[in-house]
Amino acid sequence: MTVSNVINNKASVQPATREAVLKAIAELDYRPNAAARALASASTLRIGLLHRDEDSALLSAMLVGSLKAASRIGVQLVIQTYDPETALDDILEFAESGLDGLLLPPPLCEQFSDSGLIARINIPVVAMAPGMSLPDMACVRIDDEAAAFALTSRLISHGHSRIAFVLLPGTHVGKARLEGYRRALREHGIAADPDLIWQARPIFSEGLVLAEEKLGGAGDTAEPEAFTAIMAGNDDMAAAFVNVALRQGKRIPEDLSITGFDDSPIAIKIWPTLTTVRQPLAEIAEQATEILINILRNPSTYRALPRFVDFKLIERASVADVMTG
């Protein structure tokens, strides 16, 4: 502390002490580390972001957005993984680790809101991309119901009426998109078939398992006309369906149209490129981080209100008109 006071020319240092310190600095050729001084002296806010420990396009995009805002505004972003089996306990423990605020991605933010445990922590929480507005925390999101409605309606405009829908289980996102899918069918006079509503977590490996089950293998008795289009839960899962379909000799999109969701990098790295919904995850995370910092700096302005960002339907090569005999 004495050395710091001398370096920063504080008036409280006695002349003899100042002289001794300056002499030592000269003899040792000491040069203060600017980064360390900034770290030690700044009253920097610390905000946390929990994520799953897996290769996730969602995580990558949200990290980019959060880091961009944190760096620009000058706060520390602390990143930590959580275990799905102990997710709620992990949130409580992380919140008590010296954080000033917390960012939660989906579906973790939805689970935490539903649990009622937010009352047990004394720091603000902002949700990123929940499927519905949450009553106890601010959030930034798209309108998932409207996005699924738009995507389903576009498939219907291509002549598809047998459209399979992959539900993300146990999430508000899944429920909202399912309602958008059903509303589009209703408004176009198409009866919803429960057999065309499937479930799987939105990761490539589970998409492969579901695709193998639903598309059938060589010699399988599955009816090819049972569905003409598949709405996957995200782009990774859509890529898995494309992978299995092509290995089985199906033509995409002539024999089967497939759509994704998010417009993550894989959507343009596979062939055919994916028709999908662009959910601006980096922008969502950046805005959520800004909201959290504003809440911390201006607590009286806090309101648990949603902020919506626009989605965009992206049409590429994985959808075609239904072929008729």
Residue pairs with C-beta under 8 A, 6 or more apart in sequence:
2 13
2 17
2 21
3 21
3 25
4 37
5 12
5 13
6 13
6 17
6 18
6 21
6 22
6 25
7 32
13 21
24 30
42 74
44 74
44 75
44 76
45 75
45 76
45 100
45 101
45 293
45 296
45 297
46 75
46 76
46 78
46 98
46 99
46 100
47 70
47 75
47 76
47 77
47 78
47 99
47 100
47 101
47 102
47 103
47 289
47 292
47 293
47 296
48 77
48 78
48 79
48 80
48 94
48 95
48 97
48 99
48 101
48 102
48 103
49 62
49 63
49 66
49 77
49 78
49 79
49 80
49 102
49 103
49 105
50 80
50 81
50 82
50 90
50 91
50 94
50 102
50 103
50 104
50 105
50 108
51 59
51 62
51 63
51 79
51 80
51 81
51 82
51 105
52 59
52 81
52 82
52 84
53 81
54 203
56 203
57 234
57 235
57 236
57 262
57 264
57 265
57 266
58 105
58 106
58 129
58 234
58 262
58 264
58 281
59 105
61 264
61 281
61 282
61 285
62 105
62 128
62 129
62 281
62 282
62 284
62 285
63 79
63 285
64 282
64 285
65 281
65 282
65 283
65 284
65 285
65 286
65 287
65 288
65 289
66 77
66 103
66 285
66 286
66 288
66 289
67 77
68 282
68 286
69 285
69 286
69 287
69 289
69 290
69 293
70 76
70 77
70 289
73 289
73 290
73 293
75 293
77 289
78 97
78 99
80 90
80 94
82 90
82 91
82 94
82 108
83 90
87 108
87 111
87 112
88 111
88 112
88 115
88 117
91 102
91 104
91 108
91 112
91 117
91 121
92 117
92 120
92 121
94 102
95 102
95 121
95 123
95 125
96 121
99 123
100 123
100 296
101 123
101 124
101 125
101 126
101 292
101 293
101 295
101 296
102 121
102 123
102 124
102 125
102 126
102 292
103 125
103 126
103 128
103 285
103 288
103 289
103 292
104 112
104 125
104 126
104 127
104 128
104 137
105 128
105 129
106 127
106 128
106 129
106 130
106 131
106 171
106 172
106 173
107 130
107 168
107 170
107 171
107 172
107 173
109 125
109 127
109 128
109 130
109 134
109 137
109 139
110 127
110 130
110 131
110 132
110 134
110 171
110 172
110 173
112 118
112 125
113 127
113 130
113 134
113 135
113 136
113 137
118 125
118 136
118 137
124 137
124 138
124 292
124 295
124 296
124 299
124 302
125 137
126 137
126 138
126 139
126 140
126 288
126 289
126 291
126 292
126 295
127 134
127 137
127 138
127 139
127 140
127 141
127 288
128 139
128 140
128 141
128 281
128 284
128 285
128 288
129 139
129 140
129 141
129 142
129 173
129 279
129 281
129 284
130 139
130 141
130 172
130 173
131 141
131 144
131 171
131 172
131 173
131 174
131 175
131 176
131 177
132 144
132 172
132 175
132 176
133 139
133 141
133 305
133 306
134 304
134 306
135 304
136 304
137 304
138 288
138 291
138 292
138 295
138 302
138 303
138 304
138 305
138 306
138 307
139 288
139 306
139 307
140 284
140 285
140 287
140 288
140 291
140 306
140 307
140 308
140 309
141 284
141 306
141 307
141 308
141 309
142 279
142 280
142 284
142 308
142 309
142 310
142 311
143 308
143 311
144 173
144 176
144 177
144 180
145 176
145 177
145 179
145 180
145 183
146 180
146 311
147 177
147 180
147 261
147 277
147 279
147 311
147 313
148 176
148 177
148 178
148 179
148 180
148 181
148 184
148 231
148 277
149 180
149 181
149 183
149 184
150 180
150 277
150 311
150 313
151 180
151 231
151 259
151 261
151 275
151 277
151 313
152 163
152 165
152 180
152 181
152 184
152 185
152 231
153 184
153 187
153 188
154 275
154 313
154 315
154 319
155 163
155 229
155 231
155 257
155 259
155 319
156 163
156 184
156 185
156 188
156 190
158 229
158 257
158 319
158 320
158 321
158 322
159 228
159 321
159 322
159 324
160 228
160 229
160 257
160 322
161 190
161 228
162 193
162 196
162 225
162 226
162 227
162 228
162 229
163 181
163 185
163 196
163 227
163 228
163 229
163 230
163 231
164 196
164 197
164 198
164 214
164 227
164 229
164 230
164 231
165 177
165 178
165 181
165 196
165 197
165 198
165 231
166 198
166 199
166 200
166 210
166 230
166 231
166 232
166 233
166 237
167 174
167 177
167 178
167 197
167 198
167 199
167 233
168 174
168 177
168 199
168 200
168 201
168 202
168 233
169 199
169 200
169 201
174 233
177 261
178 197
181 192
181 231
182 192
185 191
185 192
186 192
195 226
196 226
196 227
198 210
198 214
200 206
200 207
200 209
200 210
200 233
200 237
201 233
202 232
202 233
202 234
202 236
202 237
203 236
203 237
204 236
204 237
204 239
204 240
205 240
206 237
206 240
207 232
207 233
207 236
207 237
207 238
207 239
207 240
207 241
208 240
208 243
208 244
210 237
210 240
210 241
211 240
211 241
211 243
211 244
211 245
212 244
214 222
214 230
215 222
215 241
215 244
215 245
215 248
215 250
216 222
216 248
217 248
218 248
218 249
224 255
227 256
228 256
228 257
228 322
229 256
229 257
229 258
229 259
229 319
230 238
230 241
230 256
230 257
230 258
230 259
231 259
231 261
232 238
232 240
232 241
232 258
232 259
232 260
232 261
233 261
234 260
234 261
234 262
234 264
235 260
235 261
235 262
235 263
235 264
235 266
235 267
235 274
235 276
236 260
236 264
236 266
237 260
238 258
238 259
238 260
238 261
238 267
238 274
238 276
238 318
239 260
239 266
239 270
239 274
241 258
242 252
242 258
242 270
242 272
242 274
242 318
243 270
245 252
245 255
245 256
245 258
246 252
250 256
252 258
252 272
252 318
253 272
253 317
253 318
253 319
253 320
254 320
254 323
255 323
257 275
257 318
257 319
257 320
258 274
258 275
258 318
258 319
259 274
259 275
259 276
259 318
259 319
260 267
260 274
260 275
260 276
260 277
260 318
261 276
261 277
261 279
262 276
262 277
262 278
262 279
262 281
263 276
263 277
263 278
263 279
263 312
263 314
266 274
267 273
267 274
267 276
267 314
267 316
268 274
268 316
271 317
272 316
272 317
272 318
273 316
273 317
273 318
274 316
274 318
275 313
275 314
275 315
275 316
275 317
275 318
275 319
276 314
276 316
277 311
277 312
277 313
277 314
278 311
278 312
278 313
278 314
279 311
280 309
280 310
280 311
283 309
284 309
287 307
287 309
291 307
294 301
295 301
295 302
